[in-house]
């Protein structure tokens, strides 16, 4: 376990735990539901990484809005 336990490591650990679980899904759900769940988790991790490394620019208010915010006016 890493010395610093933050949201990035926790999300990564969750994805590593969840991936083998999708292999046990029934065939009807494995490729549709399982792939969507994994893609959502990877998108979440990607956005968290972007936010983590843009923390300084967001604190000053001069940063680029994450792409996931485009759905909110």
C-alpha positions as CSV (number, residue, x, y, z in Angstrom):
1,X,0.0,0.0,0.0
2,X,1.4,3.4,-0.9
3,X,2.4,5.7,2.0
4,X,0.0,8.4,0.8
5,X,-3.5,7.1,0.5
6,X,-5.4,9.6,-1.6
7,X,-8.4,9.4,-4.0
8,X,-6.2,8.4,-6.9
9,X,-4.8,5.3,-5.2
10,X,-8.2,4.4,-3.8
11,X,-9.8,4.6,-7.2
12,X,-7.0,2.6,-8.8
13,X,-7.3,0.0,-6.1
14,X,-11.1,-0.2,-6.7
15,X,-10.6,-0.6,-10.5
16,X,-8.1,-3.4,-9.9
17,X,-10.5,-5.1,-7.5
18,X,-13.5,-4.6,-9.9
19,X,-12.0,-5.9,-13.1
20,X,-11.9,-9.6,-12.1
21,X,-15.5,-9.3,-10.9
22,X,-16.7,-8.4,-14.4
23,X,-15.3,-11.7,-15.7
24,X,-17.8,-13.5,-13.5
25,X,-20.8,-11.6,-15.0
26,X,-23.2,-13.7,-17.1
27,X,-22.5,-13.6,-20.8
28,X,-25.6,-11.3,-21.4
29,X,-24.2,-8.6,-19.1
30,X,-20.4,-9.1,-19.3
31,X,-19.8,-7.3,-22.6
32,X,-22.5,-4.6,-22.3
33,X,-22.9,-3.8,-18.6
34,X,-19.3,-4.8,-17.6
35,X,-17.6,-2.8,-20.3
36,X,-19.7,0.3,-19.5
37,X,-18.9,0.0,-15.8
38,X,-15.2,-0.4,-16.5
39,X,-15.2,2.6,-19.0
40,X,-17.0,4.8,-16.4
41,X,-14.4,3.9,-13.8
42,X,-11.5,4.6,-16.1
43,X,-13.1,8.0,-17.1
44,X,-13.5,8.8,-13.4
45,X,-9.8,8.0,-12.8
46,X,-8.8,10.1,-15.8
47,X,-10.8,13.1,-14.5
48,X,-9.5,12.7,-11.0
49,X,-5.9,12.7,-12.4
50,X,-6.6,15.8,-14.4
51,X,-8.1,17.5,-11.3
52,X,-5.2,16.4,-9.1
53,X,-2.6,17.9,-11.4
54,X,-4.6,21.1,-12.1
55,X,-5.1,21.8,-8.4
56,X,-2.8,24.8,-8.4
57,X,-4.5,26.5,-11.4
58,X,-8.0,25.8,-10.0
59,X,-7.1,27.4,-6.7
60,X,-6.2,30.6,-8.4
61,X,-9.3,30.5,-10.7
62,X,-7.3,30.6,-13.9
63,X,-7.7,27.0,-15.1
64,X,-9.4,25.2,-17.8
65,X,-12.8,23.6,-16.9
66,X,-12.7,19.8,-17.0
67,X,-14.6,18.4,-20.0
68,X,-17.1,16.7,-17.7
69,X,-18.4,20.1,-16.6
70,X,-19.6,20.9,-20.1
71,X,-23.0,19.3,-19.3
72,X,-23.5,21.9,-16.6
73,X,-24.3,25.4,-17.8
